[in-house]
Amino acid sequence: MYDAVRMRLVEIGEAVARLSTNVTERTADVPWRDIAAMRNHLVHQYFDTAFGIIHSTVVRELEPLRRAIGQLQRDLTTE
């Protein structure tokens, strides 16, 4: 399960890295660069990623990110 969650976080980071600045500037409170940096860490430092980092990210960070993305989707579809 750890590996599956880790891979989903890699995918999230990859998607975030491809967002345009037009999109990321709309939600300046979201740490977009940190999300992309975590992807880089997970990909390149596989053996140096503690379970606690993954767990904390899932428990504390995914829901605020989900809300921010939902708001972005609503904003972009109404324009």
Summary of the structure (lengths in Angstrom):
residues: 79
radius of gyration: 13.3
end to end distance: 39.1
largest distance: 44.0
contacts: 181
relative contact order: 0.15
helix: 85%
strand: 0%
